[in-house]
Amino acid sequence: MLTKAHAAFPSDNSTYERHRMTILVAYVTRPEGLAALEKGIEIATRRNERLVVVNAGAGGRDESIIDGYEGERVAERLSKLPIQAELKHFVRGKSTIEEIEDLVDELEVSVLVIGLRKRSPVGKLLLGSMAQDILLNVSCPVLAVKAP
């Protein structure tokens, strides 16, 4: 006799993995990025979902791109989690928003976690808001967290 648990998770693990949802975290090496990472780990662990942490940018003088040391530190943290987790680092000419949109379309993302930082009204006007672009353009729920 099959129980609900058996029906929800087929014995074929590859089928289960294909239907498993993903928590996607947009990561930068700033307090808001660390807050997003912590919240993403918390949600993915609680839901037993795959966690994908992405750091991306066009390259050049993009301050959002993590260095090798920071990438290793994040990857090591993810390797110690009780869930499937990975770091994706892209520097290939696409904007951060384009890379995030592509991953949302490619993966079954249940929620995208982003960090927010406080900015002055003039800063928002002159520089635009990456968070706003993400909120308006991705096709999945977005959770925005503030740094402590």
N, C-alpha and C positions, 0 to 999 in steps of 0.2 A: 504494500500500500504506500502511495506517495503522500508525503506531507507537503504542506505549503512551502516549506523551505526547499524541499527537493524540486518542486515545480518551478520555483523562482530562480534556482541556480542549476542549470543543466549539468549533467555529469561530464559533458564535453567542455573542458576548461577553455578551449579556444573560442567557443560560442559565447561563453560568459564574458571573456575578455573583450570580445567585439562589442558587446552590449553594455559594458561597464562605462559609466559616466566619468567625466574628468573635471577636476577642479583646476582651473588655469589661473596662475598668479603672474601679474606683470611686476617684475622685480627691478629695482634700481638700488644702488648702494647709498641710500639716504634713509633717515628715520621712517619716512612714509613707505619705502620699499620693504624695510624690515617689518613694519607693522602688517603690511599685506602678506608677506611670507608667513608670519606667525599665524595670522587668521586663516590663511589657506591650509596650512598644516593642521590646524585645529579642526577645520571643517572636513577635510579629506579623511583624517583619521577617524573622526566621529562617524562619518558616513561610509567608511571603507571604500572610498573612491580613489582612483588614480590621481596623482598630483603632478602637474606639469608646471614648472617655473620657467618663465621666459624672460630673457634680457635681450633686447634688440635695439638696433639703431642703424642709421645710414652709414656710420663710420666717420672718419675725420676727427674733428674736435667735439664729438658728441659726448657730453658728460654723463649720459645715462648708461654708457657701455661699461660693463664691469671689467676689471683687469684679471689676469690669470690667477693671482692669489685669491681674489674674492670668489671667482668661479670655483676654484678647488674647495674653498671653505663651504660654499653653499652645497656643492655636490656631496661633500662628506656629510654634512648635516642631513641631507635627503637620504643618503645611503643607510642611515641609522634608524629610519622610520619603519614602522610595522606595515607600511602600505607601499604599493608601487609608486615610485617618485623619480622624476628626472629633471635635469636642467637643460634647457635649450638656449643656446647663445648664438644670435645671428648678427653678423655685420656684413651685409651683402648688398648695400645700396638702397634697400627699401626702408621706409620710415618705420618707427616703432608701431604706429597705428596699423600700417599695412601688414606687418608681421603678425600682430595680434589678431587682426581680422582673418588672415589666412589660417591661423591655428584654430580659431573658433569655428571656421567652416570645415576644417579638416578633422577635428576631433569632436566627439560628442561632449561638449562642454555644458555642465549643469550650472556652473556659475564662474564668472571671471572676477577675480579679486584684484582691486587696484588700491594704491595708497594715495592719499590726498595731502597736500601741503598748503599752509596758509599763504595767500598771496594778496598783495594790495590790489585795490581796484585798478590802479594804473598798470600794474604788472599784468593783470588779466587782459586788459585792453590791448596793450602793446605786444604781448607775447602769445596771446591766445591761450587755450586750455586743452592740453592733451586729454585730460580726464573727460572734458565735455565732448570732445571728438569721439572718444571711445564710447561714452554713454549713448551718443546719438547714432553710432554706426554699427555696433556689433549686434548680432542676432541672438544673444543669450542674456540672461539676467546678469547684472553687474553689482557687486558689493564694493562700495567705497569705504575705506577705513582711514581714520586719522592716526597720525603718530601720537604716542603718549606725551 
